[in-house]
Amino acid sequence: MSNTFAENEPVTAVISHSIKPGRELAYEEWVLGISAVAREFPGHNGVSIIRPTKGSDPEYVIILKFDRYLNLKNWIESDVRRDWIERVKPLIQKSENIQVMTGLETWFSLPGKPMKSPPPRYKMAILTWFAVYCCLTVIQYLLGPIFKLLPPVLVPMISIGIVVAMLTYVVMPRLTRLFYRWLYPKL
């Protein structure tokens, strides 16, 4: 892992494993164990696990957050993690795939697509601006009458919460797929 990130920025590692058929239960136990160990490392800010749906590719995605790159690097390169990776090898079909990201570029990645470096910042800014504008316009149109009944301090809080959820779970994954060739012309 080379350090291409600002030293004090929060960082996210997206790790994917394709599980061998019939080994899901053992993998679930493994992921709980390694997650508990990772929490003990300095700078650990949480872990999320995206499990495969029935009938889909048996790929698990682990989203691991640390407060800064150096702490993530210390975890990734630690002997204790290497031991846990040795334990998982009989359960997975191929070596793990790790993508390290900071900031907005986590919105601009697609599972199964390599991301050697994030798209240019201006492209991320343009697409994010467009997405926020569309989401806010729709929210104001649909919820405007309700917002008039609420205290003014609550309206931005509710609007921003809805926009962030929409961007994270609905809008940005679709826009990233739609604009993938523009964001990553060399892939």
C-alpha positions as CSV (number, residue, x, y, z in Angstrom):
1,M,0.0,0.0,0.0
2,S,1.5,3.3,-1.0
3,N,0.6,6.5,0.7
4,T,-1.2,8.7,-1.8
5,F,-3.5,10.2,0.7
6,A,-3.2,13.2,3.0
7,E,-1.8,11.9,6.3
8,N,-4.6,13.1,8.6
9,E,-7.7,12.5,6.4
10,P,-10.1,9.8,7.4
11,V,-9.7,6.8,5.1
12,T,-11.9,3.9,4.0
13,A,-10.8,0.5,2.8
14,V,-13.2,-1.5,0.7
15,I,-12.3,-5.2,0.9
16,S,-14.1,-7.8,-1.2
17,H,-14.1,-11.6,-0.8
18,S,-15.7,-14.1,-3.1
19,I,-16.8,-17.0,-0.9
20,K,-16.6,-20.7,-1.9
21,P,-20.0,-22.3,-2.0
22,G,-21.1,-23.8,1.3
23,R,-18.5,-21.9,3.3
24,E,-20.7,-18.9,4.1
25,L,-21.2,-19.8,7.8
26,A,-17.5,-20.3,8.4
27,Y,-16.9,-16.9,6.7
28,E,-19.5,-15.2,8.8
29,E,-17.6,-16.4,11.9
30,W,-14.3,-15.3,10.5
31,V,-15.6,-11.8,9.6
32,L,-16.9,-11.4,13.2
33,G,-13.6,-12.4,14.6
34,I,-11.4,-10.2,12.5
35,S,-13.8,-7.3,13.0
36,A,-13.4,-7.6,16.7
37,V,-9.6,-7.6,16.4
38,A,-9.5,-4.6,14.1
39,R,-11.6,-2.6,16.6
40,E,-8.6,-2.8,19.0
41,F,-6.3,-1.0,16.6
42,P,-5.6,2.7,17.0
43,G,-7.8,4.9,14.8
44,H,-10.4,2.3,14.0
45,N,-13.7,4.1,13.2
46,G,-16.0,1.2,12.4
47,V,-16.7,-1.6,10.0
48,S,-19.7,-2.4,7.8
49,I,-20.4,-5.6,6.0
50,I,-22.4,-5.9,2.9
51,R,-23.6,-9.5,2.4
52,P,-24.5,-11.0,-0.9
53,T,-28.1,-11.5,-1.7
54,K,-29.5,-15.0,-2.6
55,G,-28.8,-15.9,-6.2
56,S,-26.1,-13.3,-6.6
57,D,-22.3,-13.5,-6.8
58,P,-21.2,-14.8,-3.4
59,E,-19.1,-11.7,-2.7
60,Y,-18.9,-10.1,0.7
61,V,-17.8,-6.4,0.9
62,I,-16.2,-5.2,4.1
63,I,-16.1,-1.4,4.5
64,L,-13.4,-0.5,7.0
65,K,-12.9,3.0,8.3
66,F,-9.9,4.5,10.0
67,D,-9.1,8.0,11.2
68,R,-6.0,8.3,9.0
69,Y,-4.0,6.5,6.4
70,L,-1.1,5.5,8.7
71,N,-3.4,3.7,11.1
72,L,-5.2,1.9,8.3
73,K,-1.8,0.9,6.9
74,N,-0.6,-0.4,10.3
75,W,-3.7,-2.6,10.5
76,I,-3.5,-3.9,6.9
77,E,0.2,-4.7,7.3
78,S,0.0,-6.1,10.9
79,D,1.0,-9.6,11.8
80,V,-2.3,-10.2,13.5
81,R,-4.2,-9.3,10.3
82,R,-1.9,-11.5,8.2
83,D,-2.8,-14.4,10.5
84,W,-6.5,-13.8,10.0
85,I,-6.0,-13.6,6.2
86,E,-4.3,-17.0,6.3
87,R,-7.4,-18.4,8.2
88,V,-9.8,-17.1,5.5
89,K,-7.9,-18.5,2.5
90,P,-9.7,-21.9,2.5
91,L,-13.0,-20.0,2.5
92,I,-12.5,-17.7,-0.4
93,Q,-12.3,-18.3,-4.2
94,K,-9.5,-15.8,-4.9
95,S,-7.3,-13.3,-3.1
96,E,-9.0,-10.4,-1.6
97,N,-9.4,-7.1,-3.4
98,I,-8.6,-3.9,-1.4
99,Q,-9.5,-0.4,-2.5
100,V,-8.5,2.5,-0.3
101,M,-10.4,5.7,-0.6
102,T,-10.9,9.0,1.2
103,G,-13.6,11.6,1.0
104,L,-16.1,11.8,-1.9
105,E,-14.5,9.2,-4.1
106,T,-16.2,6.5,-2.1
107,W,-19.4,7.6,-3.9
108,F,-17.6,7.1,-7.2
109,S,-16.7,3.5,-7.1
110,L,-18.6,0.4,-8.4
111,P,-18.2,-3.1,-7.1
112,G,-16.2,-5.3,-9.5
113,K,-14.6,-2.3,-11.2
114,P,-11.0,-1.5,-10.5
115,M,-10.2,1.9,-9.1
116,K,-6.6,2.6,-9.3
117,S,-7.1,6.3,-8.4
118,P,-10.2,8.5,-7.9
119,P,-11.6,10.5,-10.7
120,P,-10.4,14.1,-11.0
121,R,-11.8,16.3,-8.3
122,Y,-13.6,18.7,-10.7
123,K,-15.5,15.7,-12.2
124,M,-16.5,14.5,-8.7
125,A,-17.6,18.1,-7.8
126,I,-19.7,18.5,-11.0
127,L,-21.5,15.2,-10.6
128,T,-22.0,15.8,-6.9
129,W,-23.4,19.3,-7.5
130,F,-25.8,18.0,-10.1
131,A,-27.0,15.2,-7.8
132,V,-27.5,17.4,-4.8
133,Y,-29.4,20.0,-7.0
134,C,-31.7,17.3,-8.3
135,C,-32.3,15.7,-4.9
136,L,-33.0,19.1,-3.2
137,T,-35.4,20.1,-6.0
138,V,-37.4,16.9,-5.7
139,I,-37.4,17.1,-1.9
140,Q,-38.6,20.7,-1.9
141,Y,-41.3,20.0,-4.5
142,L,-42.6,16.9,-2.6
143,L,-42.2,18.0,1.0
144,G,-42.5,21.8,0.6
145,P,-46.0,21.9,2.1
146,I,-44.9,19.8,5.1
147,F,-41.8,22.0,5.6
148,K,-44.0,25.1,5.9
149,L,-45.5,23.5,9.0
150,L,-42.2,22.8,10.7
151,P,-39.9,25.1,12.7
152,P,-37.4,26.7,10.3
153,V,-34.4,25.1,12.1
154,L,-35.7,21.6,11.3
155,V,-36.2,22.0,7.6
156,P,-32.5,22.1,6.6
157,M,-31.7,19.3,9.0
158,I,-34.4,17.0,7.5
159,S,-33.6,18.1,3.9
160,I,-29.9,17.4,4.3
161,G,-30.5,14.0,6.0
162,I,-32.8,12.9,3.1
163,V,-30.3,14.2,0.5
164,V,-27.4,12.4,2.0
165,A,-29.3,9.1,2.3
166,M,-30.5,9.5,-1.3
167,L,-27.0,10.3,-2.6
168,T,-25.4,7.4,-0.7
169,Y,-27.9,4.7,-1.4
170,V,-29.7,5.6,-4.6
171,V,-28.4,8.5,-6.7
172,M,-24.6,8.3,-6.7
173,P,-24.4,4.6,-7.5
174,R,-26.6,5.1,-10.5
175,L,-24.9,8.3,-11.6
176,T,-21.5,6.6,-11.3
177,R,-22.7,3.7,-13.5
178,L,-24.2,6.2,-16.0
179,F,-21.1,8.5,-16.2
180,Y,-18.4,5.8,-15.6
181,R,-16.7,6.3,-19.0
182,W,-16.5,10.1,-18.3
183,L,-15.2,9.6,-14.7
184,Y,-12.7,6.9,-15.7
185,P,-11.9,7.3,-19.4
186,K,-8.8,5.1,-19.2
187,L,-10.4,2.0,-17.6
